[in-house]
Amino acid sequence: MSQTSDPDRFFQTTDSIAETARKAKKSTNKHGSPIPLPSKILAIIPDPAASNRVYVAEAAGTARRVELDTGHKTHIFRGPTTPLTSLAISLVHPTLYAGSWDKTIWSWNIPTRTPGIRFRGHSDFVKCLLTLALPGIELLISGSSDTTIIFWNATTGEKLQTLKDHSMGVLALAIDPLGEYSTGDDSTEEAATNNCVLFSASSDRTILRWRINPLSLRSSLATLLPPPLTPHETSIYALHFSSPSADLYTASADGAAMLLSREHDWTPDTTLQHGNYVRAVAVSANEKYIVTAGRSEDVKVWDVASGKLVGVWWGHWDEVMGLVIVRDQAGKGAERIVSVGIDATIRVWPLDEMEMQKARLEREREEQSIDEEEVEVSGKEAEGSLTVEEEAELAELMDD
């Protein structure tokens, strides 16, 4: 235990003091062109209306819409006084939804930022959200630390069904893209009935699948499909379907991200050892790259075909909580990674191998410079110290 007169460091171990110092030093870096926010960022989703904008959820209870190219916070959604954990946007109306620690789901009209329906029904933190448009109704689906999944009428706030098959908190939800109901010309009630499947992931390490029947909007709206999937050793934080293969990617507290193959009944095809609590996973549009992030603070980019690590983006100085991949301002050019975290920053990274190699070399130079500075300081300290012979002579003189 180190000794200090600094009251902020009372009862801290040497390791915790060193960790605080490390984070303080790293927090000044400008990698990823950080966009600072007032509080920890717990979730991020892309803006479906503009590829250069995202929505983020903050621990202070605020949701924001942020312009990536300018850093402007164009819309601020207020009301909650507890952390917001998750976000979703209506597919039908200009409405933003946010899950909260206060056990409710808040909603706002996006253009006016006016609060809308507040959804009440969970008995613990709301952890994940998604919206689903079906014939004649839009669903809001929520997962909670209370172990349940609730289906809501997104327009009226009516609770339609509660699922209770997970034994621990529900952390992630995803709709199978090959079964999601489409609002195009070929939409039929029969197609929606046969093809709509919800995947849910939990702290109980299972992934469950539910067939959604839009013709029954009460107790039989969703039915469980066997068997449960158990690819990970512990909590599963994220589910992400790729395109065009529609394979399923997962992120887990066991330190791994996985690709679960649709063709092989959702068995693991690729396992990526990111390390130490993987919070988020994203996949590039061409399905060439997988991006992972979590407690390690690094954003890692992997080659899908080989499973090899091709790049690491370094900049966050605390746990990364969310990832999305967006295109440039025109929505047609190069893809970019957007990451958010406990360090209260949004950071943007190019999804480009050449840029990743440049970043690797730059980081190596920075580390070498730090090592040289430490050696120099150590050398200067050594200049004022006694040699072994001098210490022995001094001891002899003192004995006399």
C-alpha positions in Angstrom: 0.0 0.0 0.0 1.5 3.3 -1.0 1.6 6.3 1.4 0.1 9.6 0.4 -1.1 12.9 1.8 -3.6 13.3 -1.1 -7.1 12.7 0.4 -8.3 11.5 -3.0 -5.9 8.6 -2.8 -6.7 7.4 0.7 -7.5 3.6 0.9 -6.3 3.0 -2.7 -3.8 0.3 -3.5 -0.7 1.0 -5.5 -2.2 -0.8 -8.4 -5.4 1.4 -8.4 -3.3 4.6 -8.1 -1.2 3.5 -11.1 -4.3 2.6 -13.1 -5.8 6.1 -12.4 -2.6 7.7 -13.5 -2.5 5.5 -16.7 -6.0 6.6 -17.6 -5.3 10.2 -16.9 -2.3 10.1 -19.2 -4.1 8.2 -22.0 -7.2 10.5 -21.8 -5.3 13.3 -23.5 -4.8 11.4 -26.8 -6.7 12.6 -29.9 -6.9 9.3 -31.7 -10.2 8.7 -33.4 -10.9 12.5 -33.3 -12.8 12.2 -30.0 -16.2 13.9 -29.7 -16.5 14.5 -25.9 -19.8 14.3 -24.1 -20.7 15.2 -20.5 -21.1 11.7 -19.2 -20.3 8.0 -19.8 -21.8 6.7 -23.1 -23.6 3.3 -22.7 -25.1 2.7 -26.1 -25.0 3.9 -29.8 -27.2 3.3 -32.8 -26.9 4.7 -36.4 -29.3 7.3 -37.6 -31.3 5.5 -40.4 -32.0 8.9 -42.0 -28.4 10.0 -42.3 -25.1 8.0 -42.5 -23.1 10.8 -40.8 -25.2 10.8 -37.6 -25.6 8.6 -34.6 -27.8 8.5 -31.5 -26.1 7.8 -28.1 -27.4 7.0 -24.6 -25.6 8.5 -21.6 -25.3 7.5 -18.0 -26.5 11.0 -17.0 -30.0 10.0 -18.4 -29.7 12.0 -21.7 -29.9 10.8 -25.3 -28.3 12.8 -28.1 -28.1 12.9 -31.8 -24.6 13.7 -32.9 -23.1 14.8 -36.3 -20.0 12.7 -36.8 -18.2 15.1 -39.2 -18.7 18.2 -37.1 -19.2 16.9 -33.6 -22.4 19.0 -33.3 -25.0 17.7 -30.8 -28.0 18.7 -32.8 -30.7 17.0 -30.7 -30.8 16.5 -27.0 -33.5 14.3 -25.4 -34.1 14.9 -21.7 -36.4 13.5 -19.0 -34.8 10.5 -17.4 -32.6 11.0 -14.2 -31.0 7.5 -14.3 -28.6 6.0 -16.9 -29.9 5.1 -20.3 -28.8 1.7 -21.5 -30.2 1.2 -24.9 -31.8 2.9 -27.9 -34.2 2.1 -30.8 -35.8 4.1 -33.5 -39.3 3.6 -34.9 -39.6 2.2 -38.4 -42.9 3.9 -38.9 -42.9 7.2 -36.9 -40.2 9.7 -36.1 -39.8 8.3 -32.6 -36.8 7.6 -30.5 -37.0 5.0 -27.6 -34.5 4.6 -24.7 -34.3 2.0 -22.0 -33.5 3.2 -18.5 -32.3 2.0 -15.1 -35.6 3.4 -13.8 -37.2 0.2 -15.2 -39.1 2.1 -17.9 -38.7 2.9 -21.6 -38.8 6.6 -22.6 -39.9 7.9 -26.0 -39.6 11.2 -27.8 -40.7 12.8 -31.0 -37.4 13.2 -32.9 -38.1 16.5 -34.7 -39.6 18.3 -31.6 -37.7 16.3 -28.9 -41.1 16.2 -27.0 -41.5 13.3 -24.6 -44.0 10.7 -25.7 -45.3 7.5 -24.2 -43.5 6.1 -21.2 -43.6 2.3 -21.2 -43.9 0.7 -17.7 -43.9 -3.0 -17.0 -40.4 -4.2 -16.1 -39.3 -4.7 -12.5 -35.5 -4.1 -13.1 -33.2 -2.2 -15.5 -34.2 -2.2 -19.2 -31.1 -3.5 -21.0 -32.0 -3.8 -24.7 -34.6 -2.6 -27.3 -35.6 -3.1 -30.9 -38.6 -2.2 -33.1 -40.4 -4.4 -35.6 -43.0 -3.4 -38.1 -45.7 -6.0 -38.8 -49.0 -5.8 -40.7 -51.1 -3.1 -39.1 -48.9 -2.7 -36.0 -45.4 -1.7 -35.0 -43.9 -3.6 -32.0 -41.4 -2.3 -29.5 -39.5 -5.3 -27.9 -37.6 -4.9 -24.7 -35.2 -7.1 -22.6 -34.5 -6.5 -18.9 -32.4 -7.5 -16.0 -35.6 -8.9 -14.5 -35.1 -11.8 -17.0 -38.1 -11.0 -19.2 -38.8 -9.9 -22.7 -41.9 -7.7 -23.2 -43.7 -7.0 -26.5 -45.4 -3.6 -26.6 -47.6 -1.9 -29.1 -45.2 0.9 -30.0 -47.9 3.3 -30.9 -50.2 3.0 -27.9 -47.8 1.6 -25.2 -50.0 -1.4 -24.6 -48.2 -4.5 -23.2 -49.0 -7.4 -25.5 -46.9 -10.4 -24.1 -44.2 -11.1 -21.6 -41.7 -13.9 -22.2 -40.1 -15.5 -19.1 -37.8 -18.3 -20.4 -34.4 -16.8 -19.6 -33.1 -17.5 -16.1 -31.0 -14.3 -15.9 -31.1 -10.8 -17.3 -31.7 -10.3 -21.1 -28.8 -8.3 -22.6 -29.4 -8.3 -26.4 -32.1 -8.8 -29.0 -31.9 -9.2 -32.8 -34.4 -10.0 -35.6 -33.3 -12.6 -38.2 -33.0 -10.6 -41.4 -34.1 -13.5 -43.6 -37.3 -13.7 -41.6 -38.0 -10.0 -40.8 -41.3 -8.8 -42.1 -40.9 -6.4 -45.0 -43.2 -3.5 -45.8 -42.5 -3.8 -49.5 -45.0 -4.9 -52.2 -44.5 -8.6 -51.5 -45.6 -8.2 -47.9 -48.3 -10.6 -46.9 -49.6 -11.8 -43.5 -48.7 -15.3 -44.5 -45.1 -14.4 -45.1 -44.9 -12.5 -41.9 -46.4 -15.4 -40.0 -44.0 -18.0 -41.4 -40.7 -16.0 -41.3 -40.4 -13.6 -38.4 -37.9 -14.9 -35.8 -36.5 -13.0 -32.7 -33.1 -14.0 -31.1 -32.4 -13.0 -27.5 -29.2 -13.3 -25.5 -28.8 -13.4 -21.7 -26.5 -13.5 -18.7 -27.5 -17.1 -18.4 -25.2 -17.7 -21.5 -28.1 -18.9 -23.7 -29.4 -17.6 -27.0 -33.1 -18.3 -27.4 -35.2 -18.0 -30.6 -38.8 -17.0 -30.9 -41.2 -17.3 -33.8 -43.5 -14.2 -34.0 -47.0 -14.6 -35.1 -48.4 -11.2 -36.1 -51.9 -12.6 -36.4 -52.1 -13.2 -32.7 -51.3 -10.0 -30.7 -51.9 -11.4 -27.2 -50.6 -14.5 -25.3 -49.3 -16.4 -28.4 -47.6 -13.6 -30.2 -44.2 -15.3 -29.7 -43.5 -19.0 -29.3 -40.1 -20.5 -28.2 -38.2 -22.5 -30.8 -36.0 -25.3 -29.5 -33.2 -25.9 -28.8 -31.4 -23.1 -26.9 -28.0 -22.1 -28.3 -25.1 -22.1 -25.8 -21.9 -21.1 -27.7 -20.3 -19.1 -24.9 -19.2 -19.8 -21.4 -20.9 -16.8 -19.8 -22.9 -13.6 -20.4 -23.6 -12.7 -24.1 -23.7 -8.9 -24.5 -24.3 -8.4 -28.2 -26.0 -10.1 -31.2 -25.5 -8.9 -34.8 -26.6 -10.4 -38.0 -24.4 -9.9 -41.1 -25.4 -9.3 -44.7 -25.8 -10.9 -47.1 -25.1 -14.3 -45.5 -27.3 -13.5 -42.4 -24.9 -15.4 -40.1 -25.0 -14.4 -36.5 -22.2 -12.7 -34.7 -22.0 -12.6 -30.9 -19.9 -10.9 -28.2 -19.4 -12.3 -24.7 -18.0 -11.7 -21.2 -15.9 -14.8 -21.8 -13.5 -12.7 -23.9 -14.6 -14.1 -27.3 -16.6 -13.0 -30.3 -18.1 -15.7 -32.4 -19.6 -16.3 -35.9 -22.5 -18.7 -35.6 -23.2 -20.3 -39.0 -26.8 -20.3 -40.3 -25.9 -23.1 -42.7 -24.7 -25.3 -39.8 -27.6 -24.8 -37.4 -26.0 -21.8 -35.6 -22.9 -23.7 -34.5 -19.7 -21.7 -34.0 -17.8 -21.3 -37.3 -15.2 -18.8 -36.1 -14.1 -17.8 -32.7 -12.1 -14.5 -32.2 -10.3 -14.1 -28.9 -10.6 -10.4 -28.3 -10.0 -10.8 -24.5 -11.5 -9.5 -21.3 -15.3 -8.8 -21.7 -16.3 -8.2 -25.3 -19.1 -5.7 -25.2 -19.8 -5.0 -28.9 -19.5 -6.6 -32.3 -20.1 -5.2 -35.8 -19.6 -6.4 -39.4 -18.7 -4.5 -42.5 -21.3 -4.3 -45.4 -19.2 -6.6 -47.6 -18.8 -9.0 -44.7 -15.0 -8.7 -45.1 -14.3 -7.4 -41.6 -15.5 -8.1 -38.0 -15.0 -5.4 -35.5 -14.9 -6.1 -31.7 -14.5 -3.9 -28.6 -14.9 -4.1 -24.8 -13.1 -3.7 -21.6 -9.6 -3.9 -23.2 -10.3 -0.4 -24.5 -9.0 -1.3 -28.0 -11.2 -1.5 -31.1 -10.0 -4.6 -33.0 -10.6 -5.4 -36.7 -10.5 -9.0 -37.9 -10.6 -10.6 -41.3 -13.7 -12.7 -41.6 -12.3 -15.3 -44.0 -9.1 -16.1 -42.1 -10.1 -15.0 -38.6 -6.9 -13.1 -38.3 -6.4 -9.8 -36.5 -5.7 -7.1 -39.2 -5.8 -3.9 -37.1 -6.2 -2.3 -33.7 -7.5 1.2 -33.1 -6.1 2.6 -29.9 -7.6 5.7 -28.2 -10.3 5.0 -25.7 -9.0 5.1 -22.1 -11.8 3.1 -20.5 -14.2 0.3 -21.5 -15.8 0.5 -24.9 -19.6 0.0 -24.7 -20.8 0.1 -28.3 -19.9 0.0 -32.0 -21.6 0.8 -35.3 -20.3 0.9 -38.8 -21.4 3.8 -41.0 -20.5 5.1 -44.4 -19.1 8.6 -45.2 -21.4 11.7 -45.4 -22.7 10.7 -48.9 -23.6 7.3 -47.6 -21.9 5.6 -50.6 -18.2 5.8 -49.9 -15.8 4.2 -47.4 -17.0 2.6 -44.2 -16.1 4.0 -40.8 -16.2 2.5 -37.4 -17.8 4.6 -34.6 -17.1 3.6 -31.0 -18.4 4.9 -27.7 -17.4 4.2 -24.1 -17.1 4.9 -20.4 -14.5 7.6 -21.2 -17.5 9.7 -22.5 -16.2 10.0 -26.0 -17.4 9.1 -29.5 -14.5 8.1 -31.7 -14.4 7.5 -35.5 -12.0 5.2 -37.2 -11.5 4.4 -40.9 -12.2 0.8 -41.9 -9.1 0.6 -44.1 -6.2 -1.8 -43.7 -3.6 0.8 -45.0 -4.8 3.3 -42.4 -4.7 0.6 -39.7 -1.1 -0.2 -40.6 -0.2 3.5 -40.4 -1.8 3.6 -36.9 0.2 0.5 -35.8 3.5 2.1 -36.8 2.5 5.4 -35.1 1.7 3.6 -31.9 5.0 1.7 -32.0 6.8 5.0 -32.4 4.9 6.5 -29.5 5.7 3.5 -27.3 9.4 3.6 -28.2 9.5 7.4 -27.4 7.9 6.7 -24.0 10.5 3.9 -23.3 13.3 6.2 -24.3 12.0 9.0 -21.9 11.8 6.5 -19.1 15.4 5.3 -19.7 16.6 8.9 -19.8 14.8 9.7 -16.5 16.2 6.6 -15.0 19.7 7.5 -16.1 19.5 11.0 -14.6 18.3 9.5 -11.3 21.3 7.1 -11.4 23.7 10.0 -11.8 23.0 11.2 -8.3 23.3 7.8 -6.7 26.3 6.1 -5.2 28.2 3.2 -6.7 28.6 0.0 -4.8 32.2 0.9 -4.0 31.2 4.4 -2.8 28.5 2.9 -0.6 31.0 0.5 1.0 33.5 3.4 1.6 30.8 5.5 3.2 29.7 2.6 5.4 33.4 2.2 6.5 33.7 5.9 7.3 30.5 5.8 9.4 31.7 2.8 11.4 34.8 4.7 12.2 
